[in-house]
Amino acid sequence: MAKAVAEMNNDEKAGGKPDWLTWPQRKVSELGTFFREVRSELKKVTWPAKKEVYATTVVVIVTTLFFGFYLWFLDLGLSWLYEHTVGTVGKV
């Protein structure tokens, strides 16, 4: 019984309101603080120039195509090798 009374006293703030009652107000306040901090940090970011974004995008696309074709040919070669070695074992 004493434990339940102690927990009830811990849930109440100095103003006498229970903790669960002030939760929505605190969360809205924390959300506002979060967005103010995000805005502040985004002002500190050095954004790349359009030319730099274009160049890095081209590098990513070319690299993706290169490795895509490399893996495709590797798969074709290994499939052919498998079919001509292990694939013929079960055939009569």
DRENPA-103181 format. One record per residue: residue number from 1; residue in one letter; x, y, z of N, C-alpha, C, CB in turn. Coordinates in nm, 3 decimals. Glycine has a CB too. Layout:
# residues N
<node n="NUM" res="A" n_xx="X" n_yy="Y" n_zz="Z" ca_xx="X" ca_yy="Y" ca_zz="Z" c_xx="X" c_yy="Y" c_zz="Z" cb_xx="X" cb_yy="Y" cb_zz="Z"/>
...
# end
This chain:
# residues 92
<node n="1" res="M" n_xx="0.083" n_yy="-0.119" n_zz="0.000" ca_xx="0.000" ca_yy="0.000" ca_zz="0.000" c_xx="0.087" c_yy="0.125" c_zz="0.000" cb_xx="-0.094" cb_yy="0.000" cb_zz="0.121"/>
<node n="2" res="A" n_xx="0.191" n_yy="0.125" n_zz="0.079" ca_xx="0.280" ca_yy="0.241" ca_zz="0.086" c_xx="0.349" c_yy="0.263" c_zz="-0.049" cb_xx="0.384" cb_yy="0.223" cb_zz="0.198"/>
<node n="3" res="K" n_xx="0.378" n_yy="0.153" n_zz="-0.119" ca_xx="0.445" ca_yy="0.163" ca_zz="-0.249" c_xx="0.351" c_yy="0.232" c_zz="-0.350" cb_xx="0.488" cb_yy="0.022" cb_zz="-0.300"/>
<node n="4" res="A" n_xx="0.225" n_yy="0.198" n_zz="-0.349" ca_xx="0.128" ca_yy="0.258" ca_zz="-0.440" c_xx="0.112" c_yy="0.406" c_zz="-0.412" cb_xx="-0.007" cb_yy="0.188" cb_zz="-0.429"/>
<node n="5" res="V" n_xx="0.112" n_yy="0.445" n_zz="-0.287" ca_xx="0.101" ca_yy="0.586" ca_zz="-0.250" c_xx="0.225" c_yy="0.661" c_zz="-0.295" cb_xx="0.080" cb_yy="0.602" cb_zz="-0.096"/>
<node n="6" res="A" n_xx="0.342" n_yy="0.599" n_zz="-0.279" ca_xx="0.467" ca_yy="0.663" ca_zz="-0.321" c_xx="0.470" c_yy="0.682" c_zz="-0.472" cb_xx="0.587" cb_yy="0.580" cb_zz="-0.276"/>
<node n="7" res="E" n_xx="0.419" n_yy="0.583" n_zz="-0.546" ca_xx="0.416" ca_yy="0.595" ca_zz="-0.692" c_xx="0.320" c_yy="0.706" c_zz="-0.734" cb_xx="0.375" cb_yy="0.462" cb_zz="-0.757"/>
<node n="8" res="M" n_xx="0.207" n_yy="0.720" n_zz="-0.665" ca_xx="0.112" ca_yy="0.826" ca_zz="-0.698" c_xx="0.177" c_yy="0.961" c_zz="-0.672" cb_xx="-0.017" cb_yy="0.811" cb_zz="-0.616"/>
<node n="9" res="N" n_xx="0.254" n_yy="0.973" n_zz="-0.567" ca_xx="0.320" ca_yy="1.099" ca_zz="-0.536" c_xx="0.429" c_yy="1.129" c_zz="-0.639" cb_xx="0.379" cb_yy="1.096" cb_zz="-0.394"/>
<node n="10" res="N" n_xx="0.497" n_yy="1.028" n_zz="-0.689" ca_xx="0.601" ca_yy="1.049" ca_zz="-0.789" c_xx="0.543" c_yy="1.091" c_zz="-0.923" cb_xx="0.684" cb_yy="0.922" cb_zz="-0.807"/>
<node n="11" res="D" n_xx="0.420" n_yy="1.050" n_zz="-0.953" ca_xx="0.356" ca_yy="1.083" ca_zz="-1.079" c_xx="0.307" c_yy="1.227" c_zz="-1.082" cb_xx="0.241" cb_yy="0.989" cb_zz="-1.104"/>
<node n="12" res="E" n_xx="0.298" n_yy="1.290" n_zz="-0.971" ca_xx="0.246" ca_yy="1.426" ca_zz="-0.967" c_xx="0.360" c_yy="1.526" c_zz="-0.974" cb_xx="0.163" cb_yy="1.448" cb_zz="-0.839"/>
<node n="13" res="K" n_xx="0.340" n_yy="1.632" n_zz="-1.052" ca_xx="0.438" ca_yy="1.739" ca_zz="-1.065" c_xx="0.418" c_yy="1.838" c_zz="-0.951" cb_xx="0.427" cb_yy="1.809" cb_zz="-1.202"/>
<node n="14" res="A" n_xx="0.498" n_yy="1.944" n_zz="-0.951" ca_xx="0.488" ca_yy="2.045" ca_zz="-0.846" c_xx="0.352" c_yy="2.114" c_zz="-0.849" cb_xx="0.600" cb_yy="2.149" cb_zz="-0.860"/>
<node n="15" res="G" n_xx="0.292" n_yy="2.123" n_zz="-0.968" ca_xx="0.161" ca_yy="2.187" ca_zz="-0.981" c_xx="0.047" c_yy="2.097" c_zz="-0.940" cb_xx="0.141" cb_yy="2.234" cb_zz="-1.121"/>
<node n="16" res="G" n_xx="0.075" n_yy="1.974" n_zz="-0.908" ca_xx="-0.028" ca_yy="1.883" ca_zz="-0.865" c_xx="-0.089" c_yy="1.800" c_zz="-0.978" cb_xx="-0.135" cb_yy="1.958" cb_zz="-0.798"/>
<node n="17" res="K" n_xx="-0.045" n_yy="1.821" n_zz="-1.104" ca_xx="-0.099" ca_yy="1.743" ca_zz="-1.214" c_xx="-0.023" c_yy="1.611" c_zz="-1.229" cb_xx="-0.093" cb_yy="1.824" cb_zz="-1.346"/>
<node n="18" res="P" n_xx="-0.092" n_yy="1.504" n_zz="-1.258" ca_xx="-0.023" ca_yy="1.377" ca_zz="-1.281" c_xx="0.062" c_yy="1.386" c_zz="-1.408" cb_xx="-0.125" cb_yy="1.261" cb_zz="-1.293"/>
<node n="19" res="D" n_xx="0.165" n_yy="1.303" n_zz="-1.413" ca_xx="0.259" ca_yy="1.303" ca_zz="-1.524" c_xx="0.190" c_yy="1.270" c_zz="-1.656" cb_xx="0.372" cb_yy="1.205" cb_zz="-1.498"/>
<node n="20" res="W" n_xx="0.098" n_yy="1.178" n_zz="-1.656" ca_xx="0.032" ca_yy="1.136" ca_zz="-1.780" c_xx="-0.055" c_yy="1.246" c_zz="-1.837" cb_xx="-0.051" cb_yy="1.012" cb_zz="-1.756"/>
<node n="21" res="L" n_xx="-0.097" n_yy="1.339" n_zz="-1.754" ca_xx="-0.183" ca_yy="1.447" ca_zz="-1.800" c_xx="-0.105" c_yy="1.555" c_zz="-1.875" cb_xx="-0.256" cb_yy="1.509" cb_zz="-1.682"/>
<node n="22" res="T" n_xx="0.019" n_yy="1.574" n_zz="-1.839" ca_xx="0.102" ca_yy="1.675" ca_zz="-1.905" c_xx="0.182" c_yy="1.618" c_zz="-2.021" cb_xx="0.196" cb_yy="1.738" cb_zz="-1.806"/>
<node n="23" res="W" n_xx="0.173" n_yy="1.487" n_zz="-2.045" ca_xx="0.251" ca_yy="1.422" ca_zz="-2.150" c_xx="0.228" c_yy="1.483" c_zz="-2.289" cb_xx="0.218" cb_yy="1.275" cb_zz="-2.154"/>
<node n="24" res="P" n_xx="0.103" n_yy="1.504" n_zz="-2.332" ca_xx="0.084" ca_yy="1.561" ca_zz="-2.467" c_xx="0.147" c_yy="1.700" c_zz="-2.482" cb_xx="-0.065" cb_yy="1.570" cb_zz="-2.498"/>
<node n="25" res="Q" n_xx="0.135" n_yy="1.783" n_zz="-2.380" ca_xx="0.193" ca_yy="1.917" ca_zz="-2.387" c_xx="0.345" c_yy="1.909" c_zz="-2.397" cb_xx="0.152" cb_yy="1.999" cb_zz="-2.264"/>
<node n="26" res="R" n_xx="0.406" n_yy="1.819" n_zz="-2.322" ca_xx="0.552" ca_yy="1.804" ca_zz="-2.326" c_xx="0.597" c_yy="1.756" c_zz="-2.462" cb_xx="0.599" cb_yy="1.707" cb_zz="-2.218"/>
<node n="27" res="K" n_xx="0.523" n_yy="1.661" n_zz="-2.521" ca_xx="0.562" ca_yy="1.606" ca_zz="-2.651" c_xx="0.551" c_yy="1.712" c_zz="-2.761" cb_xx="0.476" cb_yy="1.485" cb_zz="-2.685"/>
<node n="28" res="V" n_xx="0.448" n_yy="1.795" n_zz="-2.757" ca_xx="0.433" ca_yy="1.901" ca_zz="-2.856" c_xx="0.548" c_yy="2.000" c_zz="-2.841" cb_xx="0.297" cb_yy="1.972" cb_zz="-2.840"/>
<node n="29" res="S" n_xx="0.584" n_yy="2.032" n_zz="-2.718" ca_xx="0.696" ca_yy="2.123" ca_zz="-2.693" c_xx="0.827" c_yy="2.063" c_zz="-2.742" cb_xx="0.705" cb_yy="2.155" cb_zz="-2.543"/>
<node n="30" res="E" n_xx="0.849" n_yy="1.934" n_zz="-2.715" ca_xx="0.971" ca_yy="1.867" ca_zz="-2.761" c_xx="0.977" c_yy="1.861" c_zz="-2.913" cb_xx="0.979" cb_yy="1.725" cb_zz="-2.703"/>
<node n="31" res="L" n_xx="0.863" n_yy="1.841" n_zz="-2.978" ca_xx="0.858" ca_yy="1.836" ca_zz="-3.124" c_xx="0.895" c_yy="1.973" c_zz="-3.182" cb_xx="0.717" cb_yy="1.794" cb_zz="-3.172"/>
<node n="32" res="G" n_xx="0.845" n_yy="2.079" n_zz="-3.122" ca_xx="0.880" ca_yy="2.214" ca_zz="-3.167" c_xx="1.028" c_yy="2.241" c_zz="-3.152" cb_xx="0.800" cb_yy="2.318" cb_zz="-3.090"/>
<node n="33" res="T" n_xx="1.084" n_yy="2.199" n_zz="-3.038" ca_xx="1.228" ca_yy="2.215" ca_zz="-3.016" c_xx="1.308" c_yy="2.138" c_zz="-3.119" cb_xx="1.266" cb_yy="2.170" cb_zz="-2.874"/>
<node n="34" res="F" n_xx="1.264" n_yy="2.016" n_zz="-3.149" ca_xx="1.333" ca_yy="1.933" ca_zz="-3.248" c_xx="1.338" c_yy="2.003" c_zz="-3.383" cb_xx="1.263" cb_yy="1.797" cb_zz="-3.261"/>
<node n="35" res="F" n_xx="1.224" n_yy="2.056" n_zz="-3.430" ca_xx="1.221" ca_yy="2.120" ca_zz="-3.561" c_xx="1.302" c_yy="2.250" c_zz="-3.563" cb_xx="1.078" cb_yy="2.148" cb_zz="-3.602"/>
<node n="36" res="R" n_xx="1.307" n_yy="2.323" n_zz="-3.454" ca_xx="1.392" ca_yy="2.442" ca_zz="-3.448" c_xx="1.539" c_yy="2.404" c_zz="-3.460" cb_xx="1.366" cb_yy="2.521" cb_zz="-3.318"/>
<node n="37" res="E" n_xx="1.578" n_yy="2.296" n_zz="-3.393" ca_xx="1.717" ca_yy="2.250" ca_zz="-3.401" c_xx="1.751" c_yy="2.198" c_zz="-3.540" cb_xx="1.742" cb_yy="2.141" cb_zz="-3.297"/>
<node n="38" res="V" n_xx="1.657" n_yy="2.129" n_zz="-3.604" ca_xx="1.680" ca_yy="2.080" ca_zz="-3.740" c_xx="1.701" c_yy="2.197" c_zz="-3.835" cb_xx="1.560" cb_yy="1.993" cb_zz="-3.788"/>
<node n="39" res="R" n_xx="1.616" n_yy="2.297" n_zz="-3.824" ca_xx="1.629" ca_yy="2.415" ca_zz="-3.909" c_xx="1.764" c_yy="2.483" c_zz="-3.888" cb_xx="1.515" cb_yy="2.514" cb_zz="-3.882"/>
<node n="40" res="S" n_xx="1.806" n_yy="2.493" n_zz="-3.764" ca_xx="1.935" ca_yy="2.554" ca_zz="-3.733" c_xx="2.050" c_yy="2.475" c_zz="-3.794" cb_xx="1.953" cb_yy="2.565" cb_zz="-3.581"/>
<node n="41" res="E" n_xx="2.045" n_yy="2.343" n_zz="-3.786" ca_xx="2.152" ca_yy="2.259" ca_zz="-3.841" c_xx="2.153" c_yy="2.264" c_zz="-3.994" cb_xx="2.136" cb_yy="2.115" cb_zz="-3.794"/>
<node n="42" res="L" n_xx="2.035" n_yy="2.270" n_zz="-4.056" ca_xx="2.030" ca_yy="2.276" ca_zz="-4.202" c_xx="2.089" c_yy="2.405" c_zz="-4.256" cb_xx="1.887" cb_yy="2.260" cb_zz="-4.250"/>
<node n="43" res="K" n_xx="2.085" n_yy="2.511" n_zz="-4.179" ca_xx="2.147" ca_yy="2.637" ca_zz="-4.221" c_xx="2.299" c_yy="2.626" c_zz="-4.222" cb_xx="2.103" cb_yy="2.751" cb_zz="-4.129"/>
<node n="44" res="K" n_xx="2.355" n_yy="2.532" n_zz="-4.146" ca_xx="2.500" ca_yy="2.515" ca_zz="-4.139" c_xx="2.555" c_yy="2.425" c_zz="-4.250" cb_xx="2.537" cb_yy="2.456" cb_zz="-4.004"/>
<node n="45" res="V" n_xx="2.466" n_yy="2.358" n_zz="-4.323" ca_xx="2.509" ca_yy="2.263" ca_zz="-4.426" c_xx="2.564" c_yy="2.336" c_zz="-4.547" cb_xx="2.393" cb_yy="2.172" cb_zz="-4.467"/>
<node n="46" res="T" n_xx="2.675" n_yy="2.286" n_zz="-4.601" ca_xx="2.730" ca_yy="2.338" ca_zz="-4.726" c_xx="2.676" c_yy="2.250" c_zz="-4.837" cb_xx="2.887" cb_yy="2.340" cb_zz="-4.725"/>
<node n="47" res="W" n_xx="2.584" n_yy="2.302" n_zz="-4.916" ca_xx="2.520" ca_yy="2.224" ca_zz="-5.020" c_xx="2.609" c_yy="2.221" c_zz="-5.144" cb_xx="2.382" cb_yy="2.283" cb_zz="-5.055"/>
<node n="48" res="P" n_xx="2.616" n_yy="2.107" n_zz="-5.214" ca_xx="2.700" ca_yy="2.098" ca_zz="-5.334" c_xx="2.641" c_yy="2.178" c_zz="-5.450" cb_xx="2.718" cb_yy="1.952" cb_zz="-5.376"/>
<node n="49" res="A" n_xx="2.730" n_yy="2.219" n_zz="-5.541" ca_xx="2.686" ca_yy="2.293" ca_zz="-5.658" c_xx="2.618" c_yy="2.197" c_zz="-5.757" cb_xx="2.805" cb_yy="2.366" cb_zz="-5.725"/>
<node n="50" res="K" n_xx="2.542" n_yy="2.253" n_zz="-5.849" ca_xx="2.469" ca_yy="2.171" ca_zz="-5.946" c_xx="2.565" c_yy="2.088" c_zz="-6.031" cb_xx="2.382" cb_yy="2.261" cb_zz="-6.037"/>
<node n="51" res="K" n_xx="2.678" n_yy="2.146" n_zz="-6.067" ca_xx="2.778" ca_yy="2.076" ca_zz="-6.149" c_xx="2.835" c_yy="1.956" c_zz="-6.074" cb_xx="2.891" cb_yy="2.173" cb_zz="-6.190"/>
<node n="52" res="E" n_xx="2.860" n_yy="1.972" n_zz="-5.946" ca_xx="2.913" ca_yy="1.863" ca_zz="-5.864" c_xx="2.811" c_yy="1.750" c_zz="-5.849" cb_xx="2.955" cb_yy="1.915" cb_zz="-5.727"/>
<node n="53" res="V" n_xx="2.686" n_yy="1.785" n_zz="-5.830" ca_xx="2.580" ca_yy="1.684" ca_zz="-5.818" c_xx="2.567" c_yy="1.606" c_zz="-5.948" cb_xx="2.445" cb_yy="1.751" cb_zz="-5.781"/>
<node n="54" res="Y" n_xx="2.573" n_yy="1.676" n_zz="-6.062" ca_xx="2.563" ca_yy="1.611" ca_zz="-6.192" c_xx="2.679" c_yy="1.513" c_zz="-6.211" cb_xx="2.562" cb_yy="1.716" cb_zz="-6.305"/>
<node n="55" res="A" n_xx="2.801" n_yy="1.557" n_zz="-6.179" ca_xx="2.919" ca_yy="1.473" ca_zz="-6.198" c_xx="2.913" c_yy="1.347" c_zz="-6.112" cb_xx="3.047" cb_yy="1.552" cb_zz="-6.167"/>
<node n="56" res="T" n_xx="2.877" n_yy="1.360" n_zz="-5.987" ca_xx="2.871" ca_yy="1.243" ca_zz="-5.900" c_xx="2.757" c_yy="1.150" c_zz="-5.939" cb_xx="2.856" cb_yy="1.286" cb_zz="-5.754"/>
<node n="57" res="T" n_xx="2.648" n_yy="1.206" n_zz="-5.991" ca_xx="2.537" ca_yy="1.122" ca_zz="-6.038" c_xx="2.580" c_yy="1.038" c_zz="-6.157" cb_xx="2.415" cb_yy="1.209" cb_zz="-6.076"/>
<node n="58" res="V" n_xx="2.655" n_yy="1.098" n_zz="-6.248" ca_xx="2.706" ca_yy="1.024" ca_zz="-6.364" c_xx="2.798" c_yy="0.911" c_zz="-6.319" cb_xx="2.780" cb_yy="1.119" cb_zz="-6.460"/>
<node n="59" res="V" n_xx="2.885" n_yy="0.939" n_zz="-6.223" ca_xx="2.976" ca_yy="0.836" ca_zz="-6.172" c_xx="2.898" c_yy="0.720" c_zz="-6.112" cb_xx="3.072" cb_yy="0.896" cb_zz="-6.067"/>
<node n="60" res="V" n_xx="2.796" n_yy="0.749" n_zz="-6.037" ca_xx="2.715" ca_yy="0.643" ca_zz="-5.974" c_xx="2.645" c_yy="0.559" c_zz="-6.081" cb_xx="2.611" cb_yy="0.705" cb_zz="-5.878"/>
<node n="61" res="I" n_xx="2.587" n_yy="0.622" n_zz="-6.181" ca_xx="2.516" ca_yy="0.548" ca_zz="-6.286" c_xx="2.612" c_yy="0.462" c_zz="-6.366" cb_xx="2.442" cb_yy="0.645" cb_zz="-6.379"/>
<node n="62" res="V" n_xx="2.727" n_yy="0.516" n_zz="-6.405" ca_xx="2.825" ca_yy="0.439" ca_zz="-6.482" c_xx="2.878" c_yy="0.321" c_zz="-6.401" cb_xx="2.942" cb_yy="0.530" cb_zz="-6.526"/>
<node n="63" res="T" n_xx="2.908" n_yy="0.344" n_zz="-6.275" ca_xx="2.959" ca_yy="0.236" ca_zz="-6.189" c_xx="2.853" c_yy="0.127" c_zz="-6.172" cb_xx="3.000" cb_yy="0.292" cb_zz="-6.051"/>
<node n="64" res="T" n_xx="2.729" n_yy="0.166" n_zz="-6.154" ca_xx="2.620" ca_yy="0.068" ca_zz="-6.139" c_xx="2.604" c_yy="-0.016" c_zz="-6.266" cb_xx="2.489" cb_yy="0.139" cb_zz="-6.107"/>
<node n="65" res="L" n_xx="2.609" n_yy="0.049" n_zz="-6.381" ca_xx="2.599" ca_yy="-0.025" ca_zz="-6.507" c_xx="2.717" c_yy="-0.120" c_zz="-6.526" cb_xx="2.591" cb_yy="0.072" cb_zz="-6.624"/>
<node n="66" res="F" n_xx="2.837" n_yy="-0.073" n_zz="-6.494" ca_xx="2.955" ca_yy="-0.157" ca_zz="-6.509" c_xx="2.944" c_yy="-0.283" c_zz="-6.425" cb_xx="3.081" cb_yy="-0.079" cb_zz="-6.470"/>
<node n="67" res="F" n_xx="2.915" n_yy="-0.267" n_zz="-6.296" ca_xx="2.906" ca_yy="-0.384" ca_zz="-6.209" c_xx="2.784" c_yy="-0.471" c_zz="-6.241" cb_xx="2.900" cb_yy="-0.339" cb_zz="-6.063"/>
<node n="68" res="G" n_xx="2.678" n_yy="-0.410" n_zz="-6.289" ca_xx="2.562" ca_yy="-0.488" ca_zz="-6.331" c_xx="2.596" c_yy="-0.581" c_zz="-6.446" cb_xx="2.448" cb_yy="-0.396" cb_zz="-6.370"/>
<node n="69" res="F" n_xx="2.662" n_yy="-0.528" n_zz="-6.550" ca_xx="2.702" ca_yy="-0.612" ca_zz="-6.663" c_xx="2.809" c_yy="-0.713" c_zz="-6.623" cb_xx="2.753" cb_yy="-0.525" cb_zz="-6.777"/>
<node n="70" res="Y" n_xx="2.901" n_yy="-0.672" n_zz="-6.537" ca_xx="3.005" ca_yy="-0.764" ca_zz="-6.490" c_xx="2.941" c_yy="-0.886" c_zz="-6.420" cb_xx="3.102" cb_yy="-0.691" cb_zz="-6.393"/>
<node n="71" res="L" n_xx="2.848" n_yy="-0.860" n_zz="-6.330" ca_xx="2.783" ca_yy="-0.970" ca_zz="-6.258" c_xx="2.695" c_yy="-1.053" c_zz="-6.351" cb_xx="2.700" cb_yy="-0.915" cb_zz="-6.143"/>
<node n="72" res="W" n_xx="2.635" n_yy="-0.992" n_zz="-6.451" ca_xx="2.553" ca_yy="-1.065" ca_zz="-6.548" c_xx="2.639" c_yy="-1.162" c_zz="-6.628" cb_xx="2.481" cb_yy="-0.966" cb_zz="-6.643"/>
<node n="73" res="F" n_xx="2.754" n_yy="-1.114" n_zz="-6.679" ca_xx="2.843" ca_yy="-1.202" ca_zz="-6.755" c_xx="2.904" c_yy="-1.310" c_zz="-6.666" cb_xx="2.954" cb_yy="-1.120" cb_zz="-6.821"/>
<node n="74" res="L" n_xx="2.936" n_yy="-1.276" n_zz="-6.543" ca_xx="2.987" ca_yy="-1.375" ca_zz="-6.450" c_xx="2.882" c_yy="-1.484" c_zz="-6.425" cb_xx="3.029" cb_yy="-1.309" cb_zz="-6.317"/>
<node n="75" res="D" n_xx="2.758" n_yy="-1.445" n_zz="-6.409" ca_xx="2.650" ca_yy="-1.541" ca_zz="-6.389" c_xx="2.631" c_yy="-1.630" c_zz="-6.512" cb_xx="2.519" cb_yy="-1.468" cb_zz="-6.357"/>
<node n="76" res="L" n_xx="2.638" n_yy="-1.569" n_zz="-6.631" ca_xx="2.627" ca_yy="-1.649" ca_zz="-6.754" c_xx="2.740" c_yy="-1.751" c_zz="-6.763" cb_xx="2.629" cb_yy="-1.557" cb_zz="-6.877"/>
<node n="77" res="G" n_xx="2.861" n_yy="-1.708" n_zz="-6.734" ca_xx="2.976" ca_yy="-1.798" ca_zz="-6.740" c_xx="2.967" c_yy="-1.911" c_zz="-6.640" cb_xx="3.104" cb_yy="-1.721" cb_zz="-6.717"/>
<node n="78" res="L" n_xx="2.931" n_yy="-1.880" n_zz="-6.517" ca_xx="2.921" ca_yy="-1.983" ca_zz="-6.414" c_xx="2.804" c_yy="-2.078" c_zz="-6.442" cb_xx="2.906" cb_yy="-1.919" cb_zz="-6.275"/>
<node n="79" res="S" n_xx="2.694" n_yy="-2.025" n_zz="-6.496" ca_xx="2.581" ca_yy="-2.111" ca_zz="-6.533" c_xx="2.621" c_yy="-2.207" c_zz="-6.645" cb_xx="2.460" cb_yy="-2.026" cb_zz="-6.577"/>
<node n="80" res="W" n_xx="2.693" n_yy="-2.156" n_zz="-6.745" ca_xx="2.740" ca_yy="-2.242" ca_zz="-6.855" c_xx="2.833" c_yy="-2.350" c_zz="-6.801" cb_xx="2.813" cb_yy="-2.157" cb_zz="-6.963"/>
<node n="81" res="L" n_xx="2.925" n_yy="-2.310" n_zz="-6.712" ca_xx="3.020" ca_yy="-2.405" ca_zz="-6.654" c_xx="2.946" c_yy="-2.512" c_zz="-6.574" cb_xx="3.121" cb_yy="-2.332" cb_zz="-6.565"/>
<node n="82" res="Y" n_xx="2.847" n_yy="-2.473" n_zz="-6.497" ca_xx="2.769" ca_yy="-2.568" ca_zz="-6.418" c_xx="2.694" c_yy="-2.666" c_zz="-6.509" cb_xx="2.670" cb_yy="-2.493" cb_zz="-6.329"/>
<node n="83" res="E" n_xx="2.631" n_yy="-2.613" n_zz="-6.612" ca_xx="2.554" ca_yy="-2.698" ca_zz="-6.703" c_xx="2.644" c_yy="-2.799" c_zz="-6.775" cb_xx="2.480" cb_yy="-2.613" cb_zz="-6.806"/>
<node n="84" res="H" n_xx="2.765" n_yy="-2.764" n_zz="-6.805" ca_xx="2.855" ca_yy="-2.853" ca_zz="-6.879" c_xx="2.937" c_yy="-2.944" c_zz="-6.789" cb_xx="2.947" cb_yy="-2.771" cb_zz="-6.965"/>
<node n="85" res="T" n_xx="2.929" n_yy="-2.925" n_zz="-6.659" ca_xx="3.002" ca_yy="-3.015" ca_zz="-6.568" c_xx="2.904" c_yy="-3.094" c_zz="-6.484" cb_xx="3.099" cb_yy="-2.935" cb_zz="-6.477"/>
<node n="86" res="V" n_xx="2.839" n_yy="-3.030" n_zz="-6.391" ca_xx="2.749" ca_yy="-3.098" ca_zz="-6.298" c_xx="2.616" c_yy="-3.130" c_zz="-6.365" cb_xx="2.725" cb_yy="-3.013" cb_zz="-6.174"/>
<node n="87" res="G" n_xx="2.570" n_yy="-3.048" n_zz="-6.457" ca_xx="2.440" ca_yy="-3.066" ca_zz="-6.519" c_xx="2.428" c_yy="-3.191" c_zz="-6.602" cb_xx="2.410" cb_yy="-2.950" cb_zz="-6.602"/>
<node n="88" res="T" n_xx="2.536" n_yy="-3.246" n_zz="-6.646" ca_xx="2.531" ca_yy="-3.365" ca_zz="-6.731" c_xx="2.544" c_yy="-3.494" c_zz="-6.653" cb_xx="2.641" cb_yy="-3.359" cb_zz="-6.835"/>
<node n="89" res="V" n_xx="2.564" n_yy="-3.489" n_zz="-6.523" ca_xx="2.584" ca_yy="-3.609" ca_zz="-6.443" c_xx="2.459" c_yy="-3.695" c_zz="-6.438" cb_xx="2.626" cb_yy="-3.571" cb_zz="-6.302"/>
<node n="90" res="G" n_xx="2.343" n_yy="-3.638" n_zz="-6.423" ca_xx="2.222" ca_yy="-3.715" ca_zz="-6.407" c_xx="2.157" c_yy="-3.757" c_zz="-6.537" cb_xx="2.126" cb_yy="-3.638" cb_zz="-6.329"/>
<node n="91" res="K" n_xx="2.207" n_yy="-3.711" n_zz="-6.651" ca_xx="2.145" ca_yy="-3.743" ca_zz="-6.779" c_xx="2.194" c_yy="-3.878" c_zz="-6.830" cb_xx="2.174" cb_yy="-3.633" cb_zz="-6.883"/>
<node n="92" res="V" n_xx="2.108" n_yy="-3.952" n_zz="-6.897" ca_xx="2.144" ca_yy="-4.084" ca_zz="-6.950" c_xx="2.172" c_yy="-4.075" c_zz="-7.096" cb_xx="2.033" cb_yy="-4.186" cb_zz="-6.923"/>
# end
